[in-house]
């Protein structure tokens, strides 16, 4: 800790430079270091830490934490940090219980610990995104003092922009029905250019990511630990695939273990990053209900996929529907409506006065990936002869295009 206190501003900026994205930012470099360091010093969603950063700035508050920890005289002493918070005119400083907060933060402010986070991130190509960066997802700011000071991001893709992400969450021990619905929703939403957000877990989460990857679309896995660790280990291959076009993201630095409490804490990030949250399967005590509660608190719409009334894996979903805290969702078009938009896939076909076969063929195509006639037939549930006829009609109307590897739906920029 003393070494970190003695470090110059230039030293700290250099330490953080290896993990900072080369992009426009309104954040001062030394404050960017402070925000990234705070993400490991304070536990997820620590409101006392958020209040300190807001009142004194990330770099100044971090240094005062270190000074206070080094000079503490008793467990009830808030140190230099409390004095500066009072001097800054922060109301109800006592409410923040800074003496208890310092006890939580003290084990994590040692110099070797903090510098280790940055060195590990640099070695793995992990980047740190902070408020003020061009790639910072501003929807996260809705969390207020419970918002993370920084996000550690790994992978080739970015984070969803405002309203551009949809969370698909549900049971780890999902049924075949739940996994199929999760895959269908994820594929359909990916084809519509939306980013699927989930938690990387087994069951519904994994199927949501897997379907997005199969659609060559970006998907974001919000991790409960550091992004240096593929967790669960059975999803190593899946998470490596996610990194190609999407990203793993965490509010905690590299080396952070995915302890149980972090899974509930990261649920608020899944909700905040998304324009809507869809629960596919959830028992009465499912963590997915916690994600839905965060979404409701943030004003995000929540959708629920109904299941068999005899299935305990859908009991939580049905409870949400009965409470009128969520809308019934059965298709990607329902999710688009939940986001407040008009589903272009269905709208395209019906506006042209085409029959239901055209709707199914259009829905089976993507604007991003070429699909063969056989693949379109399998996805639409129609015969090859019918699909060939419908594709020819849609091609004549300029709604699809034939490419060397197959068919692709044309993106429409306007209505009419």
N, C-alpha and C positions, 0 to 999 in steps of 0.2 A: 504493500500500500504506500509506503514512504517513497518508493521509486516512482510510482505513478504520480504522487503529489509533486515530486521534483521535476517531472517531465515538462519540457517546454511545449508551448503551443505548436511549434513546428513538428516536434516529435509526435504529438498526438494526431495531427493532421496527416502526417506520413503513415502512421499506423493504420488509420482508417482508409487511406487512399486506395489500398489494394482491394477493398470491397465496395467501393463507391462506383456506381454506374456512371459511364461517360455520357451524361445527359444534362440538360439545363436544370438548375436548381436555385431556388430562392433561399435555401438554407445555408447559413454560414458554415464553413468546413469544421470549425472547432465545435460548433453546436451539433453538427452531424455526428461527430465522434461521441459527444455527450449522450445523444439520443440512442445511438447503438449500444453504448455501454450501459445506459439505464435499462435497456431491454433485458439484460442479464442480471443486473443488480437487484431489481425489484421483481416480485412475482407477477404473474400474468394479471392484468387488470387492477393493479394496486392503485387505489384512488389517492392515497397519501403521496405517492410518487408523482402522480399526474398533477396534483395541486402544487407540489414543489417546483416541478418543471415549468408550469404555467406562470407561477409567481416570480421565479428568479431566473428562468432560462435553463436549458438542459446542461450546459457546461458548468455554469456557476453553481447550480444546485448539486451537481455531482461532486464538485470539488469541496463544497461545504459538507456534504455527507462524509467524505473521507476525513476531513479535518475534525468533524464532530466525533466520528468513531475513534480516531486516534487520541482525542483529548477527553473522552467521556470520563466523568467522575463517579457516576452511579447509573444503575439501570433506569432510574427515573429522570435522567438528565437528557434533554433534547439537544444539548450542545449548541454550537455556533449556528447550525441550521435553523433551530427554533428561534433564536434571536433575530436572525436575518428575516425570517418569515414575518415576525411581529413588526420589525422595522419597515417591511414592505407594505404593511397595512393589510395583510391577509386576515380576514375575520375568522374568529373561532379556531385559532391555531390549536388550542387544546383538543378540539374535536378530532384533529388528525392523528393525535397520539404519536407524535414524532419519536418519543423515547422508545415506544414499542416498534415503530417502523425501523429505527436505526438498528435495533436488535435483529430484525429480519434481514437487513441489508448488509450488516457488518461482515458476515462470512464470505460475501461475494465481491468485496471491493479490493481484495488483494491484487497487487500489480500483476503477478503471474497469471491469475485467473482471467482478468480482463484482456490482457494482451494475447492470451491463448485463444480466446474466441476469434479475434481478428486473424491470427495466423492460420487457424484451421479453416476459416472461411476463405481466405486467400488461396490456400492450397487446393481447395475443392471448386473454386470458381463461383462461390456463393457471393451474392451481392446484397448490400444493405440499402433499403429504400426508406426514406424518412419524409415527414411532412414538408412540403415545399418542392420536392422532386417532381419532375414532369410525370413520372410513372407511379407516383403515390396515389393509391385508390382513395379518393376523397370521401367516399361513403363511410370509410372507417372512422372518420372524425365524428360521426353521429354518436359514437360511444362516449364522448366527453372525456372526463378524467379517467375513465376505464379503458380508453383507447391505448393501444400499444404505442410506445415511443418510436419504434422502428419495426420493419419487417425484414426478415432474412429470407431471400428468394434464391432458389436454385432451379435452373432449367432454361430452355430456350425461349419459352413464352413469357408474356407479361401477366399482370393482374387485371381482372376485369374493370373496365371503366364504369362509371355510374350507370346502374341499371342494366349492364351488359352481362351479368352473371346470374345463373339460377342454381340454387343449392338443391341437390337431390340427396336426401338422407334417409336412413332407415335401419332396420335391425341387422346386427351382425349375423345372427342365425336365421337368415332370411329363408323363406320357402322358395320353391321353384317359381311360383306365381310372382312373388315379390321381385326376384331377380329378373324375370322376363319383363315385368312392367318397368323396372328401373332402366333396363337396357333400351327398351323401346322409347321411353321418354328422353333418355340421354341422347340417343341417336337422332331423334326428331329435332330436339332443341339444338344439337350441334349443327345439323343441316341448315338450321335457320340462323346460324351465325352467333348463337349465344354460347357463353363459356359455362361449362358445367363445373360447379364447385362442390366438393365433398370432402370427407375426412380420411380417405385412403384405407379405411378398415375393411374387414371381410364383409361379405353379404352385399347389401344394397349399395354401400359406398363403392366397393370394388367393381360391381357391375356397371355403375354409372360412369366411372373412369374408363373402364374397359371399352364400353360402347363409344365413348367420345374418341378414344385412341383409334378405334377401328374406323371411325369417320374422318380420320386425319385432322381432327379438330383440337383446339386448345382446351385443356382441362386443368383445374387447379386443385391440388390436394393440400388441405390445411392440416399441418402436423401438430401433434401434442408435444413433441420433443424437437430437438434440433434437426435441421434438414440434412445434416451429415449422416443421419441414420435412417435406413429404410425400415419402416415399422408399419405393420407387422412384417416379420422376416419372410413370411410366405408370400408377400407381395413385392419381393425384390424386383422380379422381371416386370411386373406391371408398373411400378413406380419409375423404373428406368425408362419405360416406354412413355410415361407421362412427361418425363423431362425433355423428350424430343421436341414436342410442339407446345407443351404446357409448362407447368411449374409446380414445385413443392414450395410451400411458404410456412413460416413459423414466426411467432413473435418472440421466440427464445433463441439465443445464439447456439452455434455448433457446440456439441458436447452435452447439451441438456437432455436428461433422460425423460422418456415419456411416462412420468408418474401418473397415477390414477386421477389426481385432482386436475391435471392439465387437460384431460379430455373434456371435462365439463367446461373448463375455462375457454378452450379453443372454440367451443360451439358458438360463442358470441361473435367470433371472427367470421365463421362460416355464414352466420346470419347477416352480419354487417357488409360483407363483400358481395352479397347477392341482392338482386332486385326482388326476388321472391324465394321462398323456401317451400319445397315440396317433400312431404313425408310419405314414403311409399309403404313401409310396414313398420309398426312400432307397438310393442307390448305396453302394458300399463305403466311400467317403470323404465321405459326406454330413454336413453340419452337423447334420442331424436326429439322427444317432447320438450327437452330443455332448449334445443336449438329453435324449435317453434316458439317457445316462450320468449326467447331473445328477439326473434323476428317480430313478434307482436309488440314487444316493448319499443322496438326501433321503428315501428310503423311500416314494416315490410309485410306484404301479403303472404299468407300461408295457404298452401294447397295440400290436400290429403287425398291419397288414393284409397278408396274403400276396398275392403277385402271380404272374404267369407265371414258371415256372422258367427260361425263356429270356430274361427281361427283365433287363438290367443295372441298371435303375432300381429293381428289387426285391431286388437282391443283399444290400444292407445289412439289409433287413427279414428276409430268410431267415437271415442270420447271427445276428441277435438271437434268432430263434426256436430255432435250433440250440443257442445258448448257454444257453437256458432263462432268459434275463433278461427275457423278455417273453411275454405271453399272446397267443394268436391272436384277432383281432377281425375280425368280418365284418358287424356291424350295430350300431346304437345300443343295442340290448338288451344286447349283449356288453359295451359300454362301461359301462353302468349296473351290470352285474354286477361289472365290474372295480373300480368305485367301492365295491363292497360292498353295493349296494342290490338291490331287486327291481324289475324293469321293469314299471311299472304298465300300460303300453299292452298288452303281451301278456297280462299277468295279468288285466286287466279282461275281455278277450274270452273267455279259456279258463275263467275262473271261472264265467262265465255259460253255459258249455257251448255256446258259439257255434262255428261252423265257421271254417275258415281264411279265408273271405271277410271275415268280421267282423274278424278280426285285421288284414287288409290295409287295410280301410276305416278302422278305428280308428287304425292307424299313419299313415295319410295325412292325418289331421286334426290340428289344433293347438288348444291351450287358449287361444292368444293371438290367432290370426288367423282370420277367417272365410274359408272356402273353398267355392267353388261346386261343384255336383254334377259338372260337367265337370272341374274341377281335381282333385277326389277320384278320379274315374275315371282320369285321366291318371296320377296319382301311385300309385294302387293297381294299375294294370294290369288293371282289370276293366271289363266293359262298363257302359254307362250304366244299362241295365235292372237289372243285378245290383246296382250301387251304390245305385240308388233303393230297391230292396227291402231291402238291408241297412241303409241309413240309417233307413228307417221302423222296422225292428225295434230298432235301437239307440236310436232316439228313444223308442219305447214303453218300453224298459227304463231310460230316464233316463240313458243313457250319452253321448248327444249332444244338442245343442239347435240348433234352426233359428233363425237370426237374419236380419235384413233383407238382409245382404250374402252370406249363405251358411251353411254348417254349421260348428259348433265342437264339439270334444270337451269334455265336462264334466270339470273337475278333481275328483278324488276325495280327500277328506281322510282316509278310513279304509279299512279292509279288511273284507270280510265278504260 
